[in-house]
Amino acid sequence: MQSPLQTNHWNKRWIPAVIFLSLLLFIVKVVTPVASSTAPVPGTVLLASNPTPTTGSTSAITSRTALPNAATATPTRTSQPTGLISTLGTTVMVIRDDINLRDGPGVQYPVVQKMMMGDQLVVLGRMADNIWLYVKTTDGRKGWIKTVLVNTAGMNMNDHPIKTPSPSPNTTVMVAGDRVYLRAGPGTFFSTIQKLIYGDSLMLLGKMDDNSWLYVKTTDGQEGWIKTRWVNLAGLNLDYNYVPIATSPPTETSTPVILPGIEGRWIDVDLSAQRLTAYEGSRPVFNALVSTGLPRTPTVQGRFKVYVKYRSTTMSGPGYNLPGVPYTMYFHKGYGLHGAYWHNNFGHPMSHGCVNLRTADAQWLFNWAPVGTVVNIHG
């Protein structure tokens, strides 16, 4: 049998246990709602309904303001690396270092930019023979590069348009012959502008489509035509395919003279125009400025025939004595067609009655016209 003191001691020990259990239940009630998906969220933080993320899911904690648009949001596009070329055109790569991108398809064009191996280029066009490509660099510069200097594997040339180059600038050529004349058009029937000598520099401006004549400009600014064979092109690495085609001027004789019943070769001299035209039938084949007789010593008019020819002869008369007159063809008494080395004022009356020509023009005419050729002279 216990004593009263012991009984009272055990009766008081359950009180702390009850208090501890009560506190524990209180804590559980307070903490449990925070973990519930339906509990209010303090501030701007929202817990995801599935606390365990799956592959491709967003973060468990997301801004409340961003959440409503999350289902329809457009994914952010990753910016493209700089320096890459658009895929809208065919891209080729340079296969060697230190390659010149030029302003036109030829070495006569200036260098636009230096290209290195691996540089990318977009193809914009090509020459008809596919030797040069018209391209654009990664920084937007346009120019021409030789096709053999880029990798064209898998590229169909016919998919790209043919590009017409701009005129080649500042290409200088040199005269390679003596007694060469700059003419008003691409043909010996055009008048002579000036005499050129060996070594004269000419700026190349264009050409005939058959490459037989070049359109050039002299150092004193005179523009005209010269036969290609009288130009030194050695060392220029010039490809005629890339020289612009120049337009020939109209024939200087706008209204050809037609003599009834005449056939073969004949010569017409227009005193009012101070111009000689050589014909084959009704077709003009040669044209040159001349100097005919002064008012006191006029040139005879009418239809005549060449009766004698001299490669060189002496002419003399009142107030003049001229030895070695070249390429003379007499057509009436002492009147003749011949070269004149003592003046350069062709296109104006200068003579004692003969028809003066530049020496080169007189030579051409002398070789072309046989004895018996009709000479028709009129005002």
C-alpha positions in Angstrom: 0.0 0.0 0.0 1.4 3.3 -1.1 1.8 6.2 1.0 -0.3 9.3 0.4 2.9 11.2 -0.8 3.7 8.7 -3.5 0.2 8.8 -4.9 0.1 12.6 -5.2 3.5 12.6 -7.1 2.2 10.3 -9.9 -1.0 12.2 -10.3 0.9 15.3 -11.2 3.3 13.8 -14.0 0.6 13.6 -16.7 0.3 17.4 -16.9 3.5 18.2 -18.9 2.6 15.3 -21.3 -0.7 16.9 -22.0 0.8 20.3 -22.6 3.5 18.8 -25.0 0.8 16.9 -27.0 -1.3 20.1 -27.3 1.6 22.1 -28.5 2.5 19.4 -31.0 -1.1 19.3 -32.5 -1.1 23.1 -32.7 2.2 23.2 -34.7 0.9 20.5 -37.1 -2.2 22.4 -37.8 -0.3 25.6 -38.5 2.4 24.0 -40.7 0.2 21.6 -42.8 -1.8 24.3 -44.8 1.5 25.8 -46.1 2.2 22.6 -48.0 -1.3 22.5 -49.5 -1.7 23.4 -53.1 -5.0 25.3 -52.3 -3.6 27.4 -49.5 -3.3 31.1 -49.9 0.2 32.2 -51.2 1.8 35.1 -49.4 3.4 37.8 -51.4 4.1 36.9 -55.1 5.3 33.4 -54.6 3.3 30.4 -55.9 4.3 26.8 -55.4 3.8 24.5 -58.3 1.0 21.9 -57.9 3.5 19.2 -58.8 6.6 19.8 -56.6 8.5 17.1 -58.5 9.7 18.7 -61.9 9.5 16.5 -65.0 11.5 16.8 -68.2 10.7 20.1 -69.9 8.8 21.5 -67.0 9.3 25.1 -65.8 10.8 25.9 -62.5 8.8 25.0 -59.4 8.8 28.7 -58.3 7.6 31.1 -61.0 6.7 34.8 -60.9 2.9 35.3 -60.5 2.9 38.0 -63.2 4.6 35.7 -65.7 2.4 32.7 -65.1 -0.8 33.7 -66.9 1.0 34.0 -70.3 3.2 30.9 -69.9 0.9 28.7 -71.9 0.8 31.0 -75.0 4.2 32.6 -74.7 6.4 32.6 -77.8 9.8 31.0 -77.2 12.7 33.5 -77.3 14.6 33.2 -80.6 18.3 32.7 -80.1 20.3 35.4 -81.8 22.3 34.3 -84.8 26.1 34.5 -84.6 27.5 37.5 -86.3 29.4 37.1 -89.6 27.2 34.4 -91.1 25.7 34.9 -94.6 22.0 34.7 -95.3 20.9 31.5 -96.8 18.8 33.3 -99.5 21.6 32.9 -102.0 24.2 30.3 -102.9 27.2 30.5 -100.5 30.7 29.7 -101.6 34.0 29.8 -99.7 37.4 31.2 -100.8 39.9 28.4 -101.1 43.2 30.5 -101.0 44.7 33.3 -99.0 45.3 36.8 -100.2 42.7 36.8 -103.0 41.6 40.1 -104.6 37.9 40.9 -104.8 37.7 43.4 -107.7 35.3 46.1 -108.9 34.9 44.2 -112.2 35.8 40.9 -113.9 39.4 41.6 -114.9 42.8 42.6 -113.5 42.3 46.0 -115.0 39.7 46.7 -112.3 40.7 48.1 -108.8 40.7 45.8 -105.8 37.7 46.2 -103.5 38.9 44.0 -100.7 41.4 41.2 -99.8 39.8 37.8 -99.2 41.3 35.0 -97.1 40.8 31.2 -97.2 37.4 30.3 -95.6 35.8 33.6 -96.2 32.1 33.2 -97.2 30.6 34.9 -100.2 27.0 35.0 -101.5 26.8 34.5 -105.3 24.8 37.3 -107.0 25.7 36.7 -110.6 28.3 35.6 -113.1 29.9 36.3 -116.5 28.5 34.4 -119.4 31.6 32.2 -119.7 31.5 31.5 -115.9 35.1 32.6 -115.4 34.2 35.3 -112.9 31.5 35.5 -110.2 29.7 38.6 -108.9 29.5 38.1 -105.1 28.8 39.8 -101.8 30.9 39.5 -98.6 29.7 39.1 -95.1 30.0 42.8 -94.5 27.9 43.6 -97.5 30.6 44.6 -100.0 30.0 43.6 -103.6 32.6 42.7 -106.2 34.0 40.1 -108.6 36.2 37.0 -108.0 37.5 34.4 -110.3 35.5 31.2 -110.1 38.5 29.0 -109.7 39.3 30.7 -106.4 36.2 29.6 -104.6 34.7 26.2 -103.8 31.7 25.7 -106.2 31.0 22.1 -105.3 27.3 21.4 -105.8 26.7 24.8 -107.3 24.7 25.1 -110.6 26.0 28.1 -112.5 22.8 28.3 -114.6 20.9 29.1 -111.5 22.6 32.5 -111.3 21.9 35.5 -113.6 24.5 36.8 -116.1 25.8 40.1 -114.8 27.0 43.0 -117.1 30.2 44.6 -115.7 30.7 48.3 -115.5 33.2 49.9 -117.9 36.8 49.1 -116.9 38.4 52.3 -115.5 41.9 53.6 -116.3 43.2 50.8 -118.4 46.2 52.2 -120.2 47.6 50.8 -123.5 50.4 51.9 -125.7 50.7 52.6 -129.4 52.8 49.9 -131.0 53.3 51.2 -134.5 54.5 54.2 -136.5 52.2 56.5 -138.6 49.1 55.3 -136.7 46.0 57.5 -136.7 43.2 58.0 -134.3 40.0 57.9 -136.2 36.5 59.2 -135.7 35.1 55.7 -136.0 36.1 52.1 -136.3 37.1 52.0 -139.9 39.5 53.5 -142.4 36.6 55.3 -144.0 36.3 57.5 -140.9 38.2 60.7 -140.8 41.5 61.0 -138.9 41.5 62.9 -135.7 45.2 63.0 -135.0 48.5 61.2 -135.7 49.8 58.9 -133.0 53.4 57.8 -132.6 55.1 54.7 -131.1 54.8 54.7 -127.3 51.9 57.1 -127.0 49.7 56.2 -124.0 46.0 55.7 -124.5 43.2 55.1 -122.0 41.1 52.1 -123.1 37.3 53.0 -123.1 35.7 50.3 -125.2 36.0 48.1 -128.3 34.1 46.7 -131.3 32.3 43.4 -130.6 34.7 41.6 -132.9 37.8 43.1 -131.0 39.1 44.6 -134.3 39.0 48.2 -133.1 39.5 49.8 -129.7 37.8 53.0 -128.5 40.4 55.1 -126.6 41.3 58.5 -125.2 44.6 60.3 -125.7 46.5 62.1 -122.9 45.3 65.4 -124.3 41.6 64.3 -124.0 40.9 63.3 -127.7 38.6 60.3 -128.0 38.6 58.1 -131.0 39.2 54.7 -132.5 42.4 52.7 -133.3 43.0 49.3 -134.8 43.7 46.7 -132.1 46.8 45.5 -133.9 48.4 48.9 -133.5 48.2 48.7 -129.7 50.6 46.9 -127.3 48.7 44.8 -124.8 51.7 42.7 -123.6 51.8 42.3 -119.9 48.3 43.6 -119.3 46.7 40.2 -118.9 43.7 41.9 -120.6 40.8 39.7 -121.5 38.8 41.4 -124.3 35.6 39.7 -123.1 35.5 42.1 -120.2 36.1 45.3 -122.2 32.8 47.1 -122.7 31.5 47.2 -126.3 31.4 50.8 -127.6 28.9 52.1 -130.0 30.2 53.0 -133.4 29.3 56.5 -134.7 27.2 56.7 -137.9 29.1 56.8 -141.1 30.4 60.4 -141.7 28.9 60.5 -145.1 25.2 60.8 -144.3 24.0 61.0 -147.8 26.1 58.9 -150.1 26.6 60.2 -153.7 25.3 57.7 -156.3 26.7 58.1 -159.8 24.4 56.6 -162.4 25.8 53.4 -164.0 29.0 53.4 -162.1 30.4 50.1 -160.8 33.5 49.1 -159.0 35.8 51.5 -157.1 35.5 55.2 -157.3 36.3 58.3 -155.3 34.0 61.2 -154.4 35.4 64.6 -153.2 32.9 67.0 -151.6 34.4 70.5 -151.7 31.8 72.0 -149.4 32.5 69.4 -146.7 36.2 69.1 -147.4 35.8 65.4 -147.3 36.8 62.5 -149.5 34.8 59.2 -149.6 35.9 56.0 -151.4 33.2 53.8 -152.7 32.8 50.2 -153.9 29.7 50.5 -156.0 27.2 52.3 -153.7 28.9 51.3 -150.5 31.3 53.7 -148.8 34.5 52.0 -147.6 36.8 54.9 -146.7 36.3 58.5 -145.5 38.9 61.2 -144.8 39.1 64.9 -144.3 41.0 66.7 -147.1 42.3 70.2 -148.0 41.4 71.4 -151.4 42.2 74.5 -153.4 42.2 78.0 -152.0 39.9 80.6 -153.6 42.7 81.9 -155.8 43.7 78.4 -156.9 40.4 76.3 -156.8 40.2 72.6 -157.3 38.6 71.6 -160.7 35.1 70.1 -160.6 33.7 67.3 -162.7 34.3 63.6 -163.3 37.8 62.4 -164.0 40.0 59.3 -163.9 43.3 58.6 -162.3 45.8 58.5 -165.2 49.1 58.0 -163.4 50.4 57.2 -159.9 53.7 58.0 -158.1 54.8 56.8 -154.7 56.9 60.0 -154.3 57.3 63.0 -156.6 58.4 66.6 -156.6 55.8 69.3 -157.0 56.7 72.9 -157.8 55.0 76.1 -159.0 54.8 79.8 -158.2 55.9 80.2 -154.6 56.4 76.6 -153.7 58.7 73.6 -154.3 57.8 70.4 -152.5 60.1 67.4 -152.9 59.0 63.9 -151.9 55.3 64.4 -152.1 54.0 61.0 -151.1 51.4 58.8 -152.7 50.4 61.0 -155.6 47.6 60.1 -158.1 47.0 62.6 -160.9 43.5 62.7 -162.3 43.5 65.9 -164.5 46.5 67.6 -165.9 48.5 68.8 -162.8 45.7 68.1 -160.3 46.2 65.2 -158.1 45.3 63.4 -154.9 48.4 63.2 -152.6 49.7 63.2 -149.1 50.7 66.5 -147.5 53.4 66.5 -144.8 53.7 70.3 -144.6 50.5 71.1 -142.8 47.9 69.6 -140.5 44.9 71.7 -141.2 42.8 69.2 -143.0 39.1 70.0 -143.3 40.0 73.5 -144.6 41.1 74.7 -148.1 44.9 74.9 -148.2 46.2 73.9 -151.6 47.1 75.2 -155.0 44.3 73.0 -156.5 45.3 69.5 -155.6 43.4 67.4 -153.0 45.6 67.1 -149.9 45.3 64.1 -147.5 47.1 63.0 -144.4 50.0 60.8 -145.4 48.4 57.6 -143.9 45.1 58.3 -145.7 46.9 59.0 -149.0 48.8 55.7 -148.6 45.5 53.7 -148.1 43.9 55.4 -151.1 47.0 54.9 -153.3 47.0 51.1 -152.5 43.3 50.8 -153.0 42.7 52.7 -156.2 44.1 51.5 -159.5 44.9 53.7 -162.5 41.5 54.4 -164.2 39.6 54.9 -160.9 36.9 57.5 -161.3 37.3 60.7 -159.3 34.1 62.8 -158.9 34.6 66.3 -157.6 31.7 68.6 -156.7 30.8 71.5 -154.4 
